[in-house]
Amino acid sequence: MLRPLLHLLYPHVCGHCGQELSGTETVLCLRCAFQLPATGFQGIENNPVARIFWGRVSLQHAMAGYYFSRHSCLQGLIHQFKYHGRQDIAAFLGRQLGLLLQQSDWWQEISLVLPVPLSAVKQRRRGYNQAAILAESIAGVLNCAVLPEGLRREPLSVTQTHKSRLERWENVSTVFALNRPEALQDQHVLLVDDVLTTGATLEACAQAVLGAGEVKVSVCSLAYASK
Protein backbone atom coordinates (compact mmCIF):
# COMPACT_ATOMS: atom_id res chain seq x y z
CA MET A 1 0.00 0.00 0.00
CA LEU A 2 2.88 2.38 0.74
CA ARG A 3 4.85 1.58 -2.40
CA PRO A 4 2.97 3.99 -4.76
CA LEU A 5 3.44 6.81 -2.24
CA LEU A 6 7.16 6.08 -1.94
CA HIS A 7 7.45 6.14 -5.73
CA LEU A 8 6.02 9.66 -5.72
CA LEU A 9 8.66 10.79 -3.20
CA TYR A 10 11.61 8.95 -4.75
CA PRO A 11 12.01 7.81 -8.37
CA HIS A 12 11.67 4.04 -8.79
CA VAL A 13 14.85 3.77 -10.79
CA CYS A 14 18.36 2.66 -9.88
CA GLY A 15 20.24 5.41 -8.06
CA HIS A 16 23.28 4.77 -10.24
CA CYS A 17 22.41 3.53 -13.74
CA GLY A 18 18.82 4.82 -13.93
CA GLN A 19 17.34 1.45 -14.87
CA GLU A 20 13.79 0.76 -13.73
CA LEU A 21 13.81 -1.19 -10.48
CA SER A 22 11.92 -4.42 -10.04
CA GLY A 23 9.41 -4.89 -7.25
CA THR A 24 12.05 -6.53 -5.05
CA GLU A 25 14.82 -3.97 -5.68
CA THR A 26 15.36 -0.83 -3.60
CA VAL A 27 17.53 2.18 -4.49
CA LEU A 28 19.98 0.10 -6.57
CA CYS A 29 19.41 -2.58 -9.17
CA LEU A 30 21.05 -5.89 -8.37
CA ARG A 31 23.75 -5.36 -10.98
CA CYS A 32 24.89 -2.04 -9.47
CA ALA A 33 24.53 -3.32 -5.89
CA PHE A 34 26.89 -6.22 -6.69
CA GLN A 35 29.42 -3.75 -8.09
CA LEU A 36 29.81 -1.87 -4.79
CA PRO A 37 33.45 -2.49 -3.78
CA ALA A 38 33.15 -4.19 -0.38
CA THR A 39 36.35 -4.18 1.70
CA GLY A 40 35.75 -7.29 3.78
CA PHE A 41 37.37 -5.44 6.70
CA GLN A 42 34.66 -6.65 9.11
CA GLY A 43 36.37 -10.03 9.07
CA ILE A 44 39.96 -8.75 9.40
CA GLU A 45 40.93 -7.53 12.86
CA ASN A 46 44.11 -5.70 11.82
CA ASN A 47 42.71 -4.21 8.64
CA PRO A 48 43.93 -0.93 7.05
CA VAL A 49 41.25 1.14 8.83
CA ALA A 50 42.13 -0.32 12.23
CA ARG A 51 45.80 0.42 11.61
CA ILE A 52 45.05 4.12 11.08
CA PHE A 53 44.17 4.42 14.77
CA TRP A 54 47.00 2.37 16.25
CA GLY A 55 48.82 4.32 18.95
CA ARG A 56 46.36 7.21 18.71
CA VAL A 57 43.15 6.14 20.39
CA SER A 58 42.03 2.97 22.18
CA LEU A 59 39.47 1.23 19.96
CA GLN A 60 37.99 -2.25 20.20
CA HIS A 61 37.37 -2.64 16.47
CA ALA A 62 37.44 -0.52 13.31
CA MET A 63 36.16 -1.12 9.79
CA ALA A 64 34.77 0.47 6.65
CA GLY A 65 32.22 -1.19 4.42
CA TYR A 66 33.38 -0.10 0.96
CA TYR A 67 36.36 1.33 -0.87
CA PHE A 68 35.87 4.92 -2.03
CA SER A 69 37.16 6.04 -5.42
CA ARG A 70 36.46 9.09 -7.54
CA HIS A 71 33.83 8.92 -10.27
CA SER A 72 32.56 5.60 -8.90
CA CYS A 73 29.04 4.41 -8.22
CA LEU A 74 29.60 4.83 -4.49
CA GLN A 75 30.85 8.40 -4.84
CA GLY A 76 27.74 9.25 -6.84
CA LEU A 77 25.47 7.73 -4.20
CA ILE A 78 27.23 9.58 -1.39
CA HIS A 79 26.94 12.84 -3.33
CA GLN A 80 23.21 12.28 -3.78
CA PHE A 81 22.49 11.67 -0.10
CA LYS A 82 24.75 14.49 1.10
CA TYR A 83 23.78 17.22 -1.35
CA HIS A 84 20.56 16.26 -3.13
CA GLY A 85 18.26 15.17 -0.30
CA ARG A 86 18.30 11.45 -1.09
CA GLN A 87 17.91 10.26 2.48
CA ASP A 88 16.57 6.97 1.14
CA ILE A 89 20.00 6.22 -0.31
CA ALA A 90 21.66 6.83 3.06
CA ALA A 91 19.10 4.55 4.74
CA PHE A 92 19.69 1.83 2.13
CA LEU A 93 23.48 1.99 2.47
CA GLY A 94 23.17 2.02 6.26
CA ARG A 95 21.24 -1.24 6.09
CA GLN A 96 23.88 -2.75 3.82
CA LEU A 97 26.55 -1.64 6.28
CA GLY A 98 24.61 -3.25 9.12
CA LEU A 99 24.47 -6.52 7.16
CA LEU A 100 28.23 -6.35 6.58
CA LEU A 101 28.77 -5.78 10.31
CA GLN A 102 26.73 -8.88 11.05
CA GLN A 103 29.37 -10.88 9.19
CA SER A 104 31.93 -9.93 11.86
CA ASP A 105 32.49 -11.94 15.02
CA TRP A 106 32.11 -8.84 17.22
CA TRP A 107 28.91 -7.11 16.15
CA GLN A 108 26.94 -8.47 19.12
CA GLU A 109 29.25 -6.54 21.46
CA ILE A 110 27.77 -3.27 20.17
CA SER A 111 25.10 -1.82 22.46
CA LEU A 112 24.80 1.78 21.21
CA VAL A 113 25.31 3.44 17.81
CA LEU A 114 26.46 7.06 17.73
CA PRO A 115 26.82 9.15 14.54
CA VAL A 116 29.51 11.73 13.93
CA PRO A 117 27.70 15.09 14.15
CA LEU A 118 27.55 17.88 11.59
CA SER A 119 28.10 21.48 12.52
CA ALA A 120 24.86 23.31 13.34
CA VAL A 121 25.25 25.43 10.20
CA LYS A 122 25.60 22.43 7.88
CA GLN A 123 22.74 20.57 9.53
CA ARG A 124 20.39 23.54 9.15
CA ARG A 125 21.38 23.95 5.51
CA ARG A 126 21.10 20.24 4.68
CA GLY A 127 18.12 19.55 6.91
CA TYR A 128 19.54 16.29 8.28
CA ASN A 129 22.76 14.56 9.30
CA GLN A 130 23.57 11.80 6.82
CA ALA A 131 25.70 9.97 9.40
CA ALA A 132 22.67 9.85 11.71
CA ILE A 133 20.61 8.18 8.97
CA LEU A 134 23.38 5.63 8.45
CA ALA A 135 23.56 5.05 12.22
CA GLU A 136 19.80 4.59 12.61
CA SER A 137 19.71 2.05 9.78
CA ILE A 138 22.69 0.15 11.21
CA ALA A 139 21.04 0.07 14.65
CA GLY A 140 17.87 -1.28 13.06
CA VAL A 141 19.78 -4.19 11.54
CA LEU A 142 21.82 -4.87 14.69
CA ASN A 143 18.76 -4.41 16.92
CA CYS A 144 20.52 -2.06 19.31
CA ALA A 145 20.02 1.49 20.59
CA VAL A 146 20.99 4.63 18.70
CA LEU A 147 21.68 8.12 20.06
CA PRO A 148 21.36 10.45 17.03
CA GLU A 149 22.42 13.57 18.93
CA GLY A 150 24.78 12.09 21.49
CA LEU A 151 27.67 14.20 20.21
CA ARG A 152 27.72 17.86 19.26
CA ARG A 153 30.17 19.70 17.06
CA GLU A 154 31.34 23.22 17.64
CA PRO A 155 32.11 25.42 14.60
CA LEU A 156 35.53 24.94 13.01
CA SER A 157 37.56 28.05 12.38
CA VAL A 158 38.79 26.74 9.01
CA THR A 159 37.76 23.98 6.61
CA GLN A 160 39.22 20.45 6.74
CA THR A 161 39.63 20.22 2.96
CA HIS A 162 43.19 19.70 1.69
CA LYS A 163 44.65 19.39 5.19
CA SER A 164 47.13 16.72 6.28
CA ARG A 165 46.26 14.16 8.96
CA LEU A 166 48.09 16.14 11.65
CA GLU A 167 46.48 19.41 10.56
CA ARG A 168 43.04 17.77 10.54
CA TRP A 169 43.62 16.35 14.02
CA GLU A 170 44.76 19.72 15.38
CA ASN A 171 41.71 21.31 13.79
CA VAL A 172 39.09 18.92 15.23
CA SER A 173 40.67 17.69 18.47
CA THR A 174 38.62 20.00 20.71
CA VAL A 175 35.40 20.56 18.76
CA PHE A 176 33.41 17.47 19.82
CA ALA A 177 31.54 17.19 23.11
CA LEU A 178 28.97 14.82 24.59
CA ASN A 179 25.38 15.92 25.11
CA ARG A 180 24.47 13.02 27.42
CA PRO A 181 27.62 11.43 28.85
CA GLU A 182 25.58 9.45 31.38
CA ALA A 183 23.84 7.58 28.54
CA LEU A 184 27.19 6.16 27.43
CA GLN A 185 28.22 4.60 30.73
CA ASP A 186 29.04 0.87 30.47
CA GLN A 187 28.17 0.88 26.75
CA HIS A 188 30.07 -0.42 23.76
CA VAL A 189 29.61 2.48 21.36
CA LEU A 190 29.86 2.17 17.58
CA LEU A 191 30.84 5.53 16.05
CA VAL A 192 29.54 5.93 12.49
CA ASP A 193 30.62 8.27 9.68
CA ASP A 194 30.18 8.33 5.91
CA VAL A 195 33.72 8.64 4.49
CA LEU A 196 36.99 8.00 6.31
CA THR A 197 40.18 9.56 4.95
CA THR A 198 42.79 10.42 7.59
CA GLY A 199 40.61 9.26 10.49
CA ALA A 200 41.09 12.56 12.35
CA THR A 201 37.37 13.22 12.84
CA LEU A 202 36.55 9.72 14.11
CA GLU A 203 39.64 9.83 16.34
CA ALA A 204 38.50 13.09 17.93
CA CYS A 205 34.97 11.73 18.41
CA ALA A 206 36.33 8.55 20.00
CA GLN A 207 38.44 10.60 22.44
CA ALA A 208 35.34 12.57 23.44
CA VAL A 209 33.33 9.37 23.98
CA LEU A 210 36.09 7.71 25.97
CA GLY A 211 36.14 10.77 28.21
CA ALA A 212 32.70 9.71 29.49
CA GLY A 213 34.29 7.01 31.68
CA GLU A 214 33.54 3.30 31.48
CA VAL A 215 32.95 3.11 27.74
CA LYS A 216 34.26 0.92 24.92
CA VAL A 217 34.45 2.34 21.41
CA SER A 218 34.52 0.84 17.92
CA VAL A 219 34.29 2.78 14.66
CA CYS A 220 32.58 2.08 11.37
CA SER A 221 32.65 4.14 8.19
CA LEU A 222 30.58 3.58 5.09
CA ALA A 223 33.57 4.20 2.84
CA TYR A 224 37.35 4.19 3.09
CA ALA A 225 39.27 6.63 0.92
CA SER A 226 42.84 5.34 0.99
CA LYS A 227 45.67 7.62 -0.12
GIBELPE-V228911 format. One record per residue. N is the residue number from 1. RES is the residue in three letters. D_CENTER is the distance of its C-alpha to the mean C-alpha in whole Angstrom. Layout:
# GIBELPE-V228911
n=N res=RES d_center=D_CENTER
n=N res=RES d_center=D_CENTER
This chain:
# GIBELPE-V228911
n=1 res=MET d_center=31
n=2 res=LEU d_center=27
n=3 res=ARG d_center=27
n=4 res=PRO d_center=29
n=5 res=LEU d_center=28
n=6 res=LEU d_center=24
n=7 res=HIS d_center=26
n=8 res=LEU d_center=27
n=9 res=LEU d_center=24
n=10 res=TYR d_center=22
n=11 res=PRO d_center=24
n=12 res=HIS d_center=25
n=13 res=VAL d_center=24
n=14 res=CYS d_center=22
n=15 res=GLY d_center=19
n=16 res=HIS d_center=20
n=17 res=CYS d_center=23
n=18 res=GLY d_center=25
n=19 res=GLN d_center=27
n=20 res=GLU d_center=28
n=21 res=LEU d_center=25
n=22 res=SER d_center=27
n=23 res=GLY d_center=27
n=24 res=THR d_center=25
n=25 res=GLU d_center=23
n=26 res=THR d_center=20
n=27 res=VAL d_center=18
n=28 res=LEU d_center=19
n=29 res=CYS d_center=22
n=30 res=LEU d_center=22
n=31 res=ARG d_center=23
n=32 res=CYS d_center=20
n=33 res=ALA d_center=18
n=34 res=PHE d_center=20
n=35 res=GLN d_center=20
n=36 res=LEU d_center=16
n=37 res=PRO d_center=16
n=38 res=ALA d_center=14
n=39 res=THR d_center=15
n=40 res=GLY d_center=16
n=41 res=PHE d_center=15
n=42 res=GLN d_center=14
n=43 res=GLY d_center=18
n=44 res=ILE d_center=19
n=45 res=GLU d_center=19
n=46 res=ASN d_center=20
n=47 res=ASN d_center=17
n=48 res=PRO d_center=17
n=49 res=VAL d_center=13
n=50 res=ALA d_center=15
n=51 res=ARG d_center=18
n=52 res=ILE d_center=17
n=53 res=PHE d_center=17
n=54 res=TRP d_center=20
n=55 res=GLY d_center=23
n=56 res=ARG d_center=20
n=57 res=VAL d_center=18
n=58 res=SER d_center=19
n=59 res=LEU d_center=16
n=60 res=GLN d_center=17
n=61 res=HIS d_center=15
n=62 res=ALA d_center=12
n=63 res=MET d_center=10
n=64 res=ALA d_center=9
n=65 res=GLY d_center=9
n=66 res=TYR d_center=11
n=67 res=TYR d_center=13
n=68 res=PHE d_center=13
n=69 res=SER d_center=16
n=70 res=ARG d_center=18
n=71 res=HIS d_center=20
n=72 res=SER d_center=18
n=73 res=CYS d_center=17
n=74 res=LEU d_center=13
n=75 res=GLN d_center=14
n=76 res=GLY d_center=16
n=77 res=LEU d_center=13
n=78 res=ILE d_center=11
n=79 res=HIS d_center=14
n=80 res=GLN d_center=15
n=81 res=PHE d_center=12
n=82 res=LYS d_center=12
n=83 res=TYR d_center=16
n=84 res=HIS d_center=18
n=85 res=GLY d_center=16
n=86 res=ARG d_center=15
n=87 res=GLN d_center=13
n=88 res=ASP d_center=14
n=89 res=ILE d_center=13
n=90 res=ALA d_center=9
n=91 res=ALA d_center=11
n=92 res=PHE d_center=12
n=93 res=LEU d_center=9
n=94 res=GLY d_center=7
n=95 res=ARG d_center=11
n=96 res=GLN d_center=11
n=97 res=LEU d_center=9
n=98 res=GLY d_center=10
n=99 res=LEU d_center=14
n=100 res=LEU d_center=13
n=101 res=LEU d_center=12
n=102 res=GLN d_center=15
n=103 res=GLN d_center=17
n=104 res=SER d_center=17
n=105 res=ASP d_center=20
n=106 res=TRP d_center=18
n=107 res=TRP d_center=15
n=108 res=GLN d_center=18
n=109 res=GLU d_center=18
n=110 res=ILE d_center=15
n=111 res=SER d_center=16
n=112 res=LEU d_center=14
n=113 res=VAL d_center=10
n=114 res=LEU d_center=9
n=115 res=PRO d_center=7
n=116 res=VAL d_center=8
n=117 res=PRO d_center=10
n=118 res=LEU d_center=12
n=119 res=SER d_center=16
n=120 res=ALA d_center=18
n=121 res=VAL d_center=20
n=122 res=LYS d_center=17
n=123 res=GLN d_center=16
n=124 res=ARG d_center=19
n=125 res=ARG d_center=19
n=126 res=ARG d_center=16
n=127 res=GLY d_center=17
n=128 res=TYR d_center=14
n=129 res=ASN d_center=10
n=130 res=GLN d_center=8
n=131 res=ALA d_center=5
n=132 res=ALA d_center=8
n=133 res=ILE d_center=8
n=134 res=LEU d_center=5
n=135 res=ALA d_center=6
n=136 res=GLU d_center=10
n=137 res=SER d_center=10
n=138 res=ILE d_center=9
n=139 res=ALA d_center=12
n=140 res=GLY d_center=14
n=141 res=VAL d_center=14
n=142 res=LEU d_center=14
n=143 res=ASN d_center=17
n=144 res=CYS d_center=16
n=145 res=ALA d_center=16
n=146 res=VAL d_center=13
n=147 res=LEU d_center=14
n=148 res=PRO d_center=12
n=149 res=GLU d_center=14
n=150 res=GLY d_center=15
n=151 res=LEU d_center=14
n=152 res=ARG d_center=16
n=153 res=ARG d_center=16
n=154 res=GLU d_center=19
n=155 res=PRO d_center=20
n=156 res=LEU d_center=20
n=157 res=SER d_center=24
n=158 res=VAL d_center=23
n=159 res=THR d_center=20
n=160 res=GLN d_center=18
n=161 res=THR d_center=19
n=162 res=HIS d_center=21
n=163 res=LYS d_center=21
n=164 res=SER d_center=21
n=165 res=ARG d_center=19
n=166 res=LEU d_center=22
n=167 res=GLU d_center=22
n=168 res=ARG d_center=18
n=169 res=TRP d_center=19
n=170 res=GLU d_center=22
n=171 res=ASN d_center=20
n=172 res=VAL d_center=18
n=173 res=SER d_center=19
n=174 res=THR d_center=21
n=175 res=VAL d_center=19
n=176 res=PHE d_center=16
n=177 res=ALA d_center=18
n=178 res=LEU d_center=18
n=179 res=ASN d_center=19
n=180 res=ARG d_center=20
n=181 res=PRO d_center=21
n=182 res=GLU d_center=23
n=183 res=ALA d_center=21
n=184 res=LEU d_center=19
n=185 res=GLN d_center=22
n=186 res=ASP d_center=22
n=187 res=GLN d_center=19
n=188 res=HIS d_center=17
n=189 res=VAL d_center=13
n=190 res=LEU d_center=10
n=191 res=LEU d_center=8
n=192 res=VAL d_center=4
n=193 res=ASP d_center=3
n=194 res=ASP d_center=4
n=195 res=VAL d_center=7
n=196 res=LEU d_center=9
n=197 res=THR d_center=12
n=198 res=THR d_center=15
n=199 res=GLY d_center=12
n=200 res=ALA d_center=14
n=201 res=THR d_center=12
n=202 res=LEU d_center=10
n=203 res=GLU d_center=14
n=204 res=ALA d_center=15
n=205 res=CYS d_center=13
n=206 res=ALA d_center=14
n=207 res=GLN d_center=17
n=208 res=ALA d_center=17
n=209 res=VAL d_center=16
n=210 res=LEU d_center=19
n=211 res=GLY d_center=21
n=212 res=ALA d_center=21
n=213 res=GLY d_center=24
n=214 res=GLU d_center=23
n=215 res=VAL d_center=20
n=216 res=LYS d_center=18
n=217 res=VAL d_center=14
n=218 res=SER d_center=12
n=219 res=VAL d_center=9
n=220 res=CYS d_center=6
n=221 res=SER d_center=4
n=222 res=LEU d_center=5
n=223 res=ALA d_center=8
n=224 res=TYR d_center=10
n=225 res=ALA d_center=13
n=226 res=SER d_center=16
n=227 res=LYS d_center=19
